[in-house]
Amino acid sequence: MKITMYIIASVLVLISIATYVILSQKRFGKYPSGKRLERIMKSPNYRNGSFQNQHVTPVMSEGISYPQVMMRFIFGKKIRVTPVDEIPSVKTDLLHLDRNRDILVWFGHSSYFLQVDGKRILVDPVLSGYASPFSFSVKAFKGSNGYTVDDFPDIDFLFISHDHWDHLDYETILKLKPRIGKVICGLGVGEDFEYWGFDKKSIIEMDWNEQVTPENGFVINAIPARHFSGRGFKRNQTLWSAYVLQTPTMKIFIGGDGGYDTHFADTGKKFGPFDLAILENGQYDKNWKYIHLLPADLLKAYKDLHAKRLLTVHNSKFALGNHPWDEPLINITASAKGLHIPLLTPMIGEVVNLKDSTQVFGEWWKEIN
């Protein structure tokens, strides 16, 4: 009996040591501390030791537990969540784009490049080929990871919606560091960037309903989102956010991740109409309906924002949900046709002309098995 207890104790110690070593890696970031933590604790959105959503938001839907979800994933009906064929893409020369062109280029999932009114903007870049702490898991679909950091020009504003691995990629951020002017992120996320060697003066951390003007004619508002955060065991120590980007000639909603709630209507009423709304569409499930937009919720959010055009992201690169990889695109294109929504469906790397409402995109996913 004593020998068994010693063996169990030894195994637990080894597991604890291994966990500590893994979580000590720089890629996991660092919890907010010092003056940054003091500021966080004064936020109206921080209570009982963590950031809170505007309304009660369980990660799992009522009556659902993590073990149940895992059992269904392992033993339930198998769904083709990844494509068999390569994802098609276009390689646009970002380094030599005319700065006077107002364009958007999507890189799959929630990563995209904007060039508006002479400024270059990058949102949630994940170019390492995986959306996980470990390179062997949550790997990018074949053909979806053709862009590297070397393909990018200097970036004026880097937007980070939240610190999850599929939105904040340590490897990408580290390589981009010399090319980034200002980092726009939620409260607490700046701790990671400082830990990774960024100058504190280059980091703009925002609470919900705060506004900054980083450049003449460019106004950024941080907007509530219904989600959560965390790169390790402890959740919600940093803030997740959506953004309203107002440039001299455009107004764009940068949605990030998050389930449906009243903040979409509030944002539409206060800031709308928008020239473009960028909303998540993919990795959804009724089992976590509060933290990601279900297809019907996506349509409600778009309507609430009073947007002239819609681009949906959070799809076509990583499988983080248990639905067919192309289902989000099939659903939204069918809805857009029926409801006459001006929908943008570019291939990865294809140039979207932000001020050309006549530009037409093909349904490229239909050609892939």
Secondary structure by P-SEA (a helix, b strand, c coil): caaaaaaaaaaaaaaaaaaaaaaacccccccccaaaaaaaaacccccccccccccccccccccccaaaaaaaaaccccccccccccbbbbbcccccccccccccccccccccccccccbbbbccccccccccccccccccccccccccccccccccbbbbcccccccccaaaaaaacccccbbbbcccaaaaaaaaccccccbbbbcccccccccccbbbbbbbbcccccccccccccccbbbbbbcccbbbbbcccccccaaaaaaaaccccccbbbbbccccccccccccccaaaaaaaaaaacccbbbbcccccccccccccaaaaaaaaaaaaaaccbbbbbccccccccccccccccccccccc
